[in-house]
Amino acid sequence: MRIIIVQETDWLRRGPHQQHHLFERLSLRGHEITVLDYPILRPHWPREPLFVRRAGQANASRIYEGARIRLITPATISLQPLARPSSVLSHRRELARLIREQRPDVIVSYALSTGLPALGLARRHGIPYVFHVIDALHAIVPQKILQPIAHAVERKLFGAADEVILINEHLRDYAIRMGAAPEKAHVLRTGVDLPRFLPDEALRRETRAELGLGPDDLVLFFMGWIYDFSGVREVAATLKDAPPDVRLLVAGDGDDYPALCEMRDGGLGDRLILTGRVPYERIPALLAAADVCLLPFHRVPATEHIVPIKLYEYMAAGKPVIASPLPGVQRDVGEGNGVVYAPASEQVETALAIGGQAAELGRRARAFVEAHCDWETITDELEGRLLALAEAHV
């Protein structure tokens, strides 16, 4: 199949997310994958040219050796109020050109602003349109004044898509409330690369020594983009009342990263270890160094339905997880599978209370993802659905 992915975030600088894993794996099976993205982390004019030209990359794969992803970032105006609107026009023009030159079999959208013109082109040319949803998209639009518009666009896409794919049952319920036809709304849960995250005691010792962590330190770990609602700042604030051998290791950057740097430099010192953004290849080593992994997100509209991919990677590494009681996570993972629920402000205290249960919780976590979250099996299902849609539209 020829598959075009439309997204309104940066393919290379964000994630890896579900689409990276799934479509790199599909490329390894011989499918031709093209991604249209948007540089969401751009500095904007005058820190970059006012007009940013189209950029292309023949292979932008990030995870799997041998995978091939063609990446196109359409041209945009970099003046902040015009950047997004100009991207809608340039994405539409680029997608129309791709359809003329080499008609795709399927268009898969993760986007609202650029997803709507993609839907129009798909309808015009008789190409199946799949809306793959990993968040309540309107809720993560940063400008609140635009959220009602985003909500209306999201409803339109849910109702018009040939197939809607959701990552968990809680999100499927949301999609149906938003207008998705139940018979077209299917759950394709998040997966994990099981061989990549095998528990590894030798790697644990090596990485802890490299980071200056003592053998008796209790190392708590968070990874990923640090939103202001991620709860990491609240966890860090409780370190001052914890025993001195409790350390918080954070891999990633984002909105709250400067505040965490201030906390480290303002008194927490080496109890708060900030690596900044690291290559994906480095994550298994950092996970191996941890004792307990954290998912401290606050419950806000943007987190109401999520089950972050990091959760399953924590579990695959055989680590106990302390997660905020988010509805999507509780419904997807439930109780007794290596995940303990506590709000951000209580997660350090909860980690201390786990004590001798840690090994058993880690075993249960690994068993859960082995049973339910193998990317290879999930890719099989996605491939089957996309092939069926493509054949139905021939």
C-alpha positions in Angstrom: 0.0 0.0 0.0 0.9 3.6 -0.4 -0.1 5.4 2.8 0.0 9.1 3.6 0.2 10.3 7.2 -1.1 13.8 8.1 -0.1 15.3 11.4 0.2 18.7 12.9 3.2 18.1 15.1 6.9 17.5 14.5 7.7 14.0 13.3 11.4 14.2 14.3 11.3 16.2 17.5 8.3 14.8 19.2 7.6 11.2 20.3 8.2 8.5 19.3 4.4 8.1 19.4 2.1 5.4 18.1 2.4 6.4 14.5 6.2 6.1 14.6 6.1 2.5 15.8 3.2 1.4 13.6 4.2 3.0 10.3 7.9 2.2 10.6 6.9 -1.4 11.1 4.5 -1.2 8.1 7.4 0.2 6.0 9.5 -2.9 7.0 6.7 -5.0 5.5 7.0 -3.2 2.2 4.4 -0.5 2.4 5.3 3.0 1.2 4.9 5.6 3.9 4.9 9.4 3.4 4.4 11.8 6.3 3.3 15.4 6.1 4.2 17.2 9.4 4.4 20.6 11.0 7.3 22.1 13.0 5.4 22.7 16.2 8.5 23.5 18.1 9.7 26.2 15.6 11.1 29.4 17.0 9.1 31.7 14.6 10.2 34.9 13.0 12.5 36.8 13.6 14.4 33.8 15.0 13.9 32.0 11.7 13.2 33.3 8.2 9.8 34.9 7.6 9.1 32.4 4.9 10.2 28.8 5.6 10.6 26.7 2.5 9.3 23.2 2.0 11.7 20.6 3.4 11.9 16.9 2.5 13.8 14.0 3.9 14.0 10.7 2.0 14.1 8.6 5.2 13.1 10.0 8.6 12.7 6.7 10.4 13.6 6.9 14.1 13.2 3.5 15.7 13.7 0.4 13.6 16.7 -0.3 11.5 15.8 -0.7 7.9 12.5 1.2 8.2 11.9 4.0 5.6 9.7 7.0 6.1 9.5 9.8 3.6 9.0 13.1 5.4 7.7 16.3 3.9 7.3 19.5 5.9 5.4 21.9 3.7 6.4 25.6 3.4 4.8 28.1 5.8 4.9 31.7 6.9 6.7 31.9 10.2 5.0 34.9 11.6 3.3 33.4 14.7 -0.4 34.4 14.0 -0.1 33.2 10.4 2.0 30.0 10.8 -0.8 27.6 11.4 -3.2 29.1 8.8 -0.5 29.1 6.2 0.3 25.5 7.0 -3.3 24.5 6.3 -3.0 25.9 2.8 0.5 24.5 2.1 -0.4 21.0 3.4 -3.5 20.9 1.2 -1.4 21.9 -1.8 1.3 19.4 -1.0 -1.2 16.6 -0.5 -3.0 17.4 -3.7 0.3 17.2 -5.5 1.1 13.8 -4.0 -2.3 12.5 -4.9 -1.8 13.6 -8.6 1.7 12.1 -8.8 1.2 8.9 -7.0 -2.3 8.2 -5.7 -2.2 6.8 -2.1 -4.3 3.8 -1.1 -5.1 5.3 2.3 -4.8 8.7 4.1 -4.3 8.4 7.9 -4.8 11.6 9.9 -3.7 12.6 13.4 -4.6 16.2 12.8 -7.4 18.8 13.1 -6.2 21.9 11.2 -4.5 19.9 8.4 -6.8 16.9 8.8 -9.9 18.8 7.6 -8.4 19.6 4.1 -7.0 16.1 3.9 -10.6 14.8 4.4 -11.8 17.0 1.6 -9.2 15.7 -0.8 -9.8 12.1 0.2 -13.5 12.5 -0.5 -12.8 14.2 -3.9 -10.5 11.4 -5.0 -12.3 8.4 -3.5 -9.4 7.6 -1.1 -10.3 6.0 2.3 -9.7 8.4 5.2 -8.7 7.0 8.7 -8.8 9.2 11.8 -6.4 7.7 14.3 -6.9 9.4 17.6 -4.6 9.2 20.7 -5.9 12.3 22.5 -9.1 14.4 22.7 -7.5 16.7 20.2 -9.4 19.9 20.8 -8.5 19.8 24.5 -4.8 20.1 23.8 -5.1 23.2 21.6 -3.1 25.7 23.7 -5.3 28.8 22.8 -8.5 28.4 24.7 -10.3 30.9 22.4 -9.7 28.4 19.5 -10.9 25.3 21.4 -14.6 25.6 20.4 -13.5 25.7 16.7 -11.2 22.7 17.2 -14.1 20.9 18.9 -16.3 21.5 15.9 -13.6 20.3 13.5 -13.0 17.2 15.6 -16.7 16.3 15.6 -16.7 16.7 11.8 -13.7 14.4 11.4 -15.2 11.8 13.7 -18.5 11.7 11.8 -17.0 11.7 8.3 -14.0 9.3 8.6 -14.3 5.9 6.9 -12.7 4.4 10.0 -11.9 5.8 13.4 -9.1 4.1 15.4 -8.8 4.8 19.1 -6.1 3.7 21.5 -8.4 2.7 24.4 -12.1 2.0 25.3 -12.4 5.3 27.2 -11.4 7.2 24.1 -13.8 5.2 22.0 -16.7 6.2 24.2 -15.6 9.8 23.7 -15.4 9.4 19.9 -18.9 8.0 19.7 -20.2 10.9 21.8 -18.4 13.2 19.4 -20.2 11.6 16.4 -18.2 8.6 15.3 -20.4 5.7 14.1 -20.0 2.8 16.6 -19.5 0.3 13.8 -16.6 2.4 12.4 -14.9 3.1 15.8 -12.3 0.4 16.7 -9.8 0.2 19.5 -6.3 -0.5 18.5 -4.4 -0.3 21.8 -1.0 1.1 22.4 1.9 -1.3 22.1 5.5 -1.7 23.2 8.6 -3.1 21.6 9.0 -6.0 24.0 12.6 -7.0 23.1 13.8 -3.5 23.5 12.7 -3.1 27.1 13.7 -6.4 28.6 14.7 -6.1 32.3 18.5 -6.0 32.4 20.4 -6.1 35.7 23.8 -5.5 34.2 22.6 -2.5 32.3 21.0 -1.3 35.5 24.3 -1.4 37.4 26.2 0.2 34.5 23.8 3.1 34.1 23.4 3.9 37.8 27.2 4.1 38.1 27.3 6.4 35.1 24.7 8.7 36.6 26.3 8.7 40.0 23.5 6.8 41.6 24.3 4.7 44.7 23.2 1.0 44.9 20.9 1.8 47.8 19.3 5.0 46.2 15.6 4.8 45.5 15.4 6.1 41.9 12.1 7.4 40.6 11.8 7.9 36.9 9.8 10.0 34.5 10.3 10.4 30.8 8.7 12.3 27.9 7.5 15.8 27.2 7.1 17.8 30.4 3.8 19.6 30.1 2.7 22.0 32.8 0.1 19.4 33.7 2.5 16.5 33.8 2.8 16.7 37.6 6.6 16.3 37.6 7.1 19.6 39.3 4.8 18.6 42.1 6.7 15.3 42.5 10.0 17.2 42.7 8.6 19.5 45.3 8.0 16.6 47.7 11.6 15.4 47.5 12.6 17.9 50.2 10.5 15.9 52.8 11.7 12.5 51.6 14.7 10.5 52.9 18.0 11.7 51.3 18.5 8.5 49.3 15.3 9.2 47.2 16.3 10.5 43.7 14.1 11.7 40.8 15.5 11.0 37.3 13.7 13.0 34.5 14.5 12.3 30.9 12.9 14.9 28.5 12.2 18.6 28.1 9.1 20.7 27.6 7.0 23.5 29.1 8.0 22.8 32.8 11.7 22.0 32.2 12.9 25.5 33.1 11.0 25.3 36.4 12.6 22.0 37.2 16.1 23.4 36.4 15.3 26.2 38.9 14.3 23.7 41.6 17.4 21.6 41.0 19.7 24.7 41.2 17.6 26.2 44.1 18.2 23.5 46.6 17.4 20.0 45.3 20.8 19.6 43.7 21.7 16.0 42.6 18.5 14.7 44.1 16.8 15.9 40.9 18.6 14.6 37.9 17.6 16.2 34.6 19.0 14.6 31.4 17.1 16.9 29.0 16.0 15.3 25.7 17.8 12.1 24.9 17.8 9.8 21.9 15.2 7.0 22.0 18.0 4.5 22.0 19.1 5.8 25.4 15.7 5.2 27.1 16.1 1.4 27.9 19.3 2.2 29.8 17.7 5.0 31.8 14.7 2.8 32.5 17.0 0.0 33.7 18.5 2.4 36.2 15.1 3.1 37.8 13.4 1.4 40.7 9.9 2.9 40.3 8.4 4.7 37.3 6.0 7.6 37.6 3.0 8.8 35.6 2.0 11.9 37.7 -0.3 13.7 35.2 -3.0 16.0 36.6 -6.5 15.2 35.6 -7.4 17.9 33.1 -9.4 17.8 29.8 -6.2 16.9 27.9 -5.5 13.9 30.1 -9.0 12.6 30.6 -8.8 9.9 28.0 -5.1 9.3 27.6 -3.0 6.1 28.1 0.5 7.3 27.4 2.9 5.0 25.5 5.5 5.6 28.2 3.3 3.6 30.6 3.7 0.4 28.6 7.4 1.0 28.2 7.8 1.4 32.0 5.9 -1.9 32.4 7.8 -3.8 29.8 11.0 -2.9 31.6 9.6 -4.8 34.6 9.2 -1.7 36.8 6.4 -1.0 39.2 4.5 2.1 38.1 2.8 4.8 40.2 0.2 6.5 38.1 -2.3 9.3 38.7 -5.8 7.9 38.8 -6.7 8.9 35.2 -9.9 7.3 33.9 -8.3 6.0 30.6 -5.4 4.4 32.5 -7.5 2.8 35.2 -9.9 1.4 32.7 -7.2 0.1 30.4 -4.8 -1.4 32.9 -7.0 -1.8 35.9 -5.8 -3.2 39.3 -3.3 -5.9 40.1 -1.1 -5.4 37.0 1.9 -3.7 38.5 0.4 -0.2 38.5 -0.4 1.6 41.8 -2.6 4.7 41.7 -1.8 8.0 43.6 -1.8 11.7 42.8 1.4 13.5 42.0 1.7 15.0 45.5 1.7 11.5 47.0 3.8 9.5 44.6 7.1 9.8 46.4 5.4 8.6 49.6 3.7 5.8 47.7 7.1 4.7 46.2 8.6 4.5 49.7 5.7 2.4 50.8 6.1 -0.2 48.0 9.2 -1.6 49.6 9.6 -5.3 49.1 6.6 -5.5 46.8 8.6 -3.9 43.9 9.9 -7.0 42.3 6.4 -8.7 42.2 4.8 -5.5 40.9 7.4 -5.4 38.2 6.8 -9.0 37.2 3.0 -8.4 36.9 3.6 -5.3 34.8 5.8 -7.2 32.4 3.3 -10.0 32.2 0.5 -7.6 31.3 2.3 -6.0 28.4 3.4 -9.4 27.1 -0.2 -10.5 27.0 -1.8 -7.3 25.6 0.7 -4.8 24.1 3.0 -6.4 21.5 3.5 -3.9 18.6 3.9 -6.8 16.1 0.4 -8.1 16.9 -1.1 -4.6 16.9 0.6 -3.8 13.6 -0.9 -7.0 12.1 -4.4 -5.7 13.0 -3.8 -2.2 11.6 -2.4 -3.6 8.4 -5.5 -5.8 8.0 -7.8 -2.9 8.5 -6.0 -0.6 6.1 -5.8 -3.3 3.4 -9.6 -4.0 3.8 -10.4 -0.3 3.4 -8.1 0.1 0.4 -9.6 -2.9 -1.3 -13.2 -1.7 -0.6 -12.4 1.6 -2.4 -10.8 0.1 -5.5 
